[in-house]
Amino acid sequence: MTAEWTGFLGLVVLLALLFLRVPVAVAMGVVGVSGMMALLGMGAGVSLLRTAPWTSVASYDYAVIPLFMFMGNICFHSGISEELFRMLHRLVGHFRGGLALATVGACAGFAALSGTTLATAVTMGAVALPEMKKLGYDPALSTGVVAAGGTLGVLIPPSTVLVIYGMLTEQNIAELFMAGIVPGILQALFYAVTVAVVCRMKPDAGPACAPFPWKERLVSLRASWPVLALFALIMGGICRGWFSPSEAAAVGASGALVLALLRRRLTMHAFGASLMEAVKSTAMIMIVMVGAMLLGYFFSVTRIPFTLASEVSALEISPVMIMVTLVVMYVLLGCVMIPIAMIVLTMPIVFPLITSLGYDPVWFGIIVVRIFEIAQITPPVGLNVFVIKSVAHDVPLTTIFRGVSWFLVADILHLAMLFAFSGLSLWLPSLMQ
């Protein structure tokens, strides 16, 4: 059997293992090591298993993952994320749909501190849903806006998924972070417009609350500006070249810790929980990365990615149609897998194809992440929807999916805009150069 056919057989076995609900990291590792043994002998497989786990994760650049996760956990446990929502509640709550608008803004703000979708959805769900329920919001709108707003955690930097994409494809992580800022802001604006349109069509869906005195609004602004300053320091420092993404993560984690201590909102229990959650999340990501590296070595020996790229490039199919096919594939995968698993599973095969078609790798990274966000709320198995269901026990899944459908329309329009105008993603990275 040729190396190419061995590679295709390995791909079939991998899909079968995933279908049998074998963990992604285990499935990739088993196929990678077994494939190397089949191609190069038992010694090659054992040698790969001995060296790859260390070389896969022994990089200073990966320090950005636990540090940013620690920063997000500190902000959550110390109540900083709740203060963002309270501040926006006081500023825009007196508008129709104001609490939903505040939720979108708070999701965007917390996304800039956490870098993960599920954490953003859980945090904002616990904070915003009780307030909207108390005011009589339509359950579909309240749960839908939290589920959709949670996806901002993947795109707005610092994004864990962008870090993984950068490491796997050898792209500059700082440029990827810069590339996510404008699309992330636009996504939040698209969601805000969606809330306004829904409340215009259904005035009872998002009733306004009584306006807060200006004194309370100013006090809430004063309480929230250090968080905004911390984000500006992190991203400004990366953009100006003051520090690398890993150093920026250390600055962010230290800054969040100092803010929590100054506000006397951080207990020893919260500090320990923040550390433990960051360690658990990092360990999960690193195990997936090891499995991806084992599989990547196998695929590189079989040369399947490069063979596939050359075959597809030779077909008389426009690059746009190939991208549309990839979009559909990623949306389907996203219904049952988390974004990090999809990244490490598909990039060894997809990335050579994309580069052979002439697409910009940084732009493609933003497009892929944006597709993953859409997949997280796409029926029938949008993971963010089930996360919100765990918070809003009394709201049926069908109601949450109905609320999410309004934001899916905004997602499709936003994705089309990113496709049509690549400069939205590449403008800020170009300034760094």
LINGISUL-V231328 format. One record per pair of residues at least 4 apart in sequence whose C-alpha atoms are under 8 Angstrom apart, sorted by the first residue. I is the first residue (numbers start at 0). GAP is how many residues later the second one is. Records with the same first field share a line. If there is no record, write none. Layout:
BEGIN
I: GAP  GAP
END
This chain:
BEGIN
0: 4  5
1: 4
2: 4  36  298  299  300
3: 4  298  299  300
4: 4
5: 4  29  33  296
6: 4  28  291  292  295  297
7: 4  296
8: 4
9: 4  21  22  25
10: 4
11: 4
12: 4  18
13: 4  13  14  17
14: 4
15: 4
16: 4  5  10
17: 4  5  6  9
21: 4  5
22: 4
23: 4  264  267  317
24: 4  262  263  264  265  266  267
25: 4  265
26: 4  264
27: 4  263  264  266  267  317
28: 4  261  262  263  265  266
29: 4
30: 4  264
31: 4  259  262  263  264  265  266  267
32: 4  12  13  15  16  261  262  265
33: 4  11
34: 4  10  263
35: 4  5  6  8  9  262
36: 4  5  6  7  8  9
37: 4
39: 4  5
40: 4
41: 4
42: 4
43: 4
44: 4
45: 4
46: 4
47: 4  246
48: 4  245
50: 4
51: 4  238  241  242
52: 4  237  240
53: 4
54: 4
55: 233  234  237
56: 5  229  232  233
57: 4
58: 4
59: 186
60: 184  185
61: 4  184
62: 4  183  186
63: 4  99  181  182  183  184  185  186
64: 4  95  98  217
65: 4  212  213  215  216
66: 4  182  183  185  186  211
67: 4  45  46  47  90  181  182  184  185
68: 4  45  46  209  212
69: 4  183  204  205  207  208
70: 4  42  43  181  182  183  185  186
71: 4  38  41  42  43
72: 4  41  201  202  204  205
73: 4  182  183  186  192  196  197  200
74: 4  5  6  38  181  185
75: 4  5  6  47
76: 189  193  194  197
77: 182  187  188  192
78: 4  186
79: 4  147  180
80: 4  25  28  29  42  43
81: 4  42  45
82: 4  137  140  141
83: 4  22  25  26  140
84: 4  17  18  20  21  42  43
85: 4  134
86: 4  130  133  134  137
87: 4  5  14  15  17  18
88: 4  9  10  13
89: 4  121  122  126  127  130
90: 121  126
91: 6  7  9  10
92: 4  5  6  8  9  115  116  117  118
93: 4  114  115  116  117  118
94: 113  114
95: 100  103  107  110  111  112
96: 4  98  99  102  108  109  110  111
97: 4  108  109  110  111
98: 4  29  32  33  107  109
99: 4  32  41  42  45  95  106
100: 4  91  94
101: 4
102: 4  21  25  42  43  46
103: 4  41  42  45  84  87  88
104: 4  83
105: 4  18
106: 4  13  14  17  39  42  43  45  46
107: 4  41  44  45  48  76  77  80
108: 4  119
109: 4  10  43
110: 4  5  6  9  39  41  42  43  45  46  47
111: 41  44  45  46  119
112: 45  118
113: 5  6  39  44  45
114: 38  39  40  41  42  43  44  45  46
115: 4  37  38  43  44  45
116: 4  33  34  35  36  37  267
117: 4  32  33  35  266  269
118: 4  31  34
119: 4  29  30  31  32  33
120: 4  25  26  28  29  30  263  266  267
121: 4  28  265  266  269
122: 4
123: 4  5  22  26
124: 4  18  21  263  266  267
125: 4  265
126: 4
127: 4  18
128: 4  13  14  17  263
129: 4
130: 4
131: 4  5  10
132: 4  5  6  9
134: 72  74
135: 69  70  71
136: 4  5  67  68  69  70
137: 4  66  67  68
138: 4  256  260  261  264
139: 4  259  260  261  262  263  264
140: 4  54  64  65  259  262  263
141: 4  261
142: 4  245  249  257  260  261
143: 4  256  257  258  259  260  261  263
144: 4  46  50  258  259  262
145: 4  242
146: 4  230  237  238  240  241  257
147: 4  229  236  256  259
148: 39  42
149: 234
150: 4  222  223  225  233
151: 4  32  35  36  221
152: 4  6
153: 5  6  7  8  215  219
154: 4  7  25  26  28  29  211  214  215  218
155: 21  24  25  27  28  29
156: 20  21  23  24
157: 19
158: 4  18
159: 4
160: 4  178  179  182  208
161: 4  11  14  15  203  204  207
162: 4  10
163: 4  176  179  180
164: 4  6  178  179  200
165: 4  5  6  7  10
166: 4  6
167: 176  179  180
168: 178  182
170: 4  5  190  191
171: 4
172: 4  72
173: 4  64  65  70  71
174: 4  187  253  254  257
175: 4  186  189  190  253
176: 4
177: 57  61  250  251
178: 4  183  184  187  245  246  247  248  249  250
179: 4  186  245
180: 4  244
181: 4  242  243
182: 4  235  241  242
183: 4
184: 4
185: 4  228
186: 4  224  227
187: 4
188: 4
189: 4  220  221  224
190: 4  216  219
191: 4
192: 4
193: 4  212  213  216
194: 4
195: 4
196: 4
197: 4  5  7  208
198: 4  5  6  7
201: 4
202: 4
211: 4  5
212: 4
213: 4
214: 4
215: 4
216: 4
217: 4
218: 4
219: 4
220: 4
223: 4
224: 4
225: 4  33
226: 4  29
227: 4
228: 4
229: 4  22  25  26
230: 4  21
231: 4  5
232: 4
233: 4  14  15  17  18
234: 4  13
235: 4
236: 4  5  6  11
237: 4  5  6  7  10
238: 193
239: 192
242: 4  5
243: 4
244: 4
245: 4
246: 4
247: 4
248: 4
249: 4
250: 4
251: 4
252: 4
253: 4
254: 4
255: 4
256: 4
257: 4
258: 4
259: 4  5  6
260: 4  5
265: 4  5
266: 4
267: 4
268: 4
269: 4
270: 4
271: 4
272: 4
273: 4
274: 4
275: 4
276: 4
277: 4
278: 4
279: 4
280: 4
281: 4
282: 4
283: 4
284: 4  55
285: 4
286: 4
287: 4  53  56
288: 4  55
289: 4
290: 4
291: 4  52  53
292: 4
293: 4
294: 4
295: 4  52
296: 4
297: 4
298: 4  5  6  49
299: 4  5
302: 4
303: 4  45
304: 4  43  44  45  47  48
305: 4  43  46  47
306: 4
307: 4  41  45
308: 4  43  44  45  47
309: 4  43  46
310: 4
311: 5  41
312: 4  40  43  44
316: 4  5
317: 4
318: 4  38
319: 4
320: 4
321: 4
322: 4
323: 4
324: 4
325: 4
326: 4  41  44
327: 4
328: 4
329: 4  12  38  41  42  45
330: 4  40  41  43  44  47
331: 4  43
332: 4  9  42
333: 4  5  8  38  41  42  48
334: 40  41  42  43  44  45  46  47  48
335: 45  46  47
336: 4  5
337: 4  38  45
338: 4  30  33
339: 4
340: 4
341: 4
342: 4
343: 4
345: 4
346: 4
347: 4
348: 4
349: 4
350: 4
351: 4
352: 4
353: 4  5  7  10
354: 4  5  6
358: 4  5
359: 4
360: 4
361: 4  63  64
362: 4  59  62  63
363: 4
364: 4
365: 4  59
366: 4  48  51  52
367: 4
368: 4
369: 4  45
370: 4  44
371: 4
372: 4
373: 4  34  37
374: 7
375: 6  7  8  9
376: 4  5  6  7  8  24  27  31
377: 4  30
378: 22
380: 4  5
381: 4
382: 4
383: 4
384: 4  12  15  16
385: 4  11
386: 4
387: 4
388: 4  6  7  8  11
394: 4  5
395: 4
396: 4
397: 4
398: 4
399: 4
400: 4
401: 4
402: 4
403: 4
404: 4
405: 4
406: 4
407: 4
408: 4
409: 4
410: 4
411: 4
412: 4
413: 4
414: 4
415: 4
416: 4
417: 4  6  7
421: 4
422: 4
424: 4
425: 4
426: 4
427: 4
428: 4
END
